[in-house]
Amino acid sequence: MENRPNRTCCLEELRRRIARFEMPRASGPPPVTSGCLPLDQFLPEKGFRRGTLIEWLSAGEGTGACTLALLTARQVCQNGGVLVVMDRRRDFCPPAAIRFGIRPEQCVVVRAESAADNDWAMDQVLRSPAVATVLAWPEKIDGRTFRRWQLAVEQGGGLGLLLRPATARGDPSWADVRLLVEPRRSAARSHTRLLRMIFLRCRGGTDGHCVDVELDDETYRVYPVAGRDQHVAQGASPRSG
């Protein structure tokens, strides 16, 4: 009898292959820019589809993943709605969102007392049409909860931005786009960082591609690094997620 991990990997691989043949809904809302033009150029619809979950995986703080997610949140909130931050760890600093151009009245911080309360609140805010985007840091998500969140954000029509550890790379995922963010060598200027974004999963078939960018920490602008867009070597692409 096939063991459970192998079975899970096979199901994830089958789901990914089927997703590549799915066509964008012509009657759906227009996609929203990620706030990073080099990334948009690799997305099938040149932006993130509304009503979906986006995963940003990274090895820890300082990798640029949170900055990139906040850039996306800023773009989504430009057309109204609120940013809800699920801050159970109590690490989030609201002025950080304001520096990105998100108005104070658009930012709602939720600090649940328990994991169960946090999961329930996450489900509720994702379902709300008044919520433009949700920012959260879930380390562990069981498949049932992940699927529930995916259905919730589809109903609400916003965007769920999940910042997760790189160790979650092998876990099953219901995210529409899954990116691994890695720091590269030091940039020439002290206030900039070189980052690489690797498409671990993307509806539409850009899995395996990577995009190198330069992030300016003073202006919060992202620039392409010439000649760096490429495909991850075979064998480096993940089999799950």
SULMOQUI-V284366 format. One record per pair of residues at least 6 apart in sequence whose C-alpha atoms are under 7 Angstrom apart, sorted by the first residue. I is the first residue (numbers start at 1). GAP is how many residues later the second one is. Records with the same first field share a line. If there is no record, write none. Layout:
BEGIN
I = GAP + GAP
END
This chain:
BEGIN
9 = 230 + 231
12 = 160 + 228 + 229
13 = 226 + 227
19 = 184 + 185
20 = 183 + 184 + 185
29 = 21
31 = 14 + 16 + 17 + 18 + 19
32 = 15 + 16 + 17 + 18 + 44
33 = 7 + 13 + 14 + 15 + 42
34 = 6 + 13 + 14 + 37 + 38
35 = 36 + 37 + 40
36 = 186
38 = 173 + 186
39 = 172
40 = 6 + 7
44 = 160
50 = 107 + 108 + 109
51 = 102 + 103 + 104 + 105 + 106 + 107 + 108
52 = 98 + 101 + 102 + 107 + 108 + 123 + 124
53 = 97 + 106 + 107 + 108 + 122 + 123
54 = 106 + 107 + 108 + 121 + 122 + 123 + 124
55 = 106 + 107 + 108 + 109 + 120 + 122 + 123 + 124
56 = 9 + 106 + 107 + 108 + 122 + 123 + 124 + 125
57 = 106 + 107 + 108 + 109 + 122 + 123 + 124
58 = 7 + 106 + 107 + 108 + 122 + 123 + 124
59 = 106 + 107
60 = 105
63 = 118 + 119 + 120
65 = 116
66 = 97
69 = 92
73 = 60
74 = 26 + 27 + 28
76 = 56 + 57
77 = 6 + 55
81 = 25 + 49 + 50 + 51
82 = 24 + 25 + 48 + 49 + 50 + 51
83 = 23 + 24 + 25 + 48 + 49 + 50 + 51
84 = 23 + 24 + 25 + 49 + 50 + 51
85 = 23 + 24 + 25 + 49 + 50 + 51
86 = 23 + 24 + 25 + 49 + 50
87 = 22 + 23 + 24 + 49
88 = 23 + 24
90 = 21
98 = 6
112 = 6
123 = 26 + 29
125 = 6
126 = 8 + 26 + 27 + 30 + 32
127 = 25 + 26 + 28 + 29
128 = 28
129 = 27 + 28 + 29
131 = 27
132 = 26 + 27
133 = 25 + 26 + 27
134 = 25 + 26 + 27
135 = 25 + 26 + 27
136 = 25 + 26 + 27
137 = 25 + 26 + 27
138 = 24 + 25 + 26
139 = 25 + 26
143 = 29
146 = 28
147 = 27
150 = 24
153 = 6 + 7
169 = 72
170 = 70 + 71
171 = 69 + 70
172 = 68 + 69
173 = 68
176 = 26 + 27
177 = 24 + 25 + 26
178 = 21 + 22 + 23 + 24
179 = 18 + 19 + 20 + 21
180 = 17 + 18 + 19 + 20
181 = 14 + 15 + 16 + 17
182 = 13 + 14 + 15
183 = 11 + 12 + 13
184 = 10 + 11 + 12
185 = 9
186 = 7 + 8
187 = 6 + 7
191 = 25 + 26 + 27
192 = 22 + 23 + 24 + 25
193 = 21 + 22 + 23
194 = 19 + 20 + 21
195 = 17 + 18 + 19
196 = 14 + 15 + 16 + 17
197 = 13 + 14 + 15
198 = 10 + 11 + 12 + 13
199 = 7 + 8 + 9 + 10 + 11
200 = 7 + 8 + 37 + 38 + 41
201 = 6 + 40
208 = 23 + 24 + 29
209 = 21 + 22 + 23
210 = 19 + 20 + 21 + 22
211 = 17 + 18 + 19
212 = 12 + 13 + 16 + 17
213 = 9 + 10 + 11 + 12
214 = 8 + 9 + 10 + 11
215 = 6 + 7 + 8
216 = 6
END
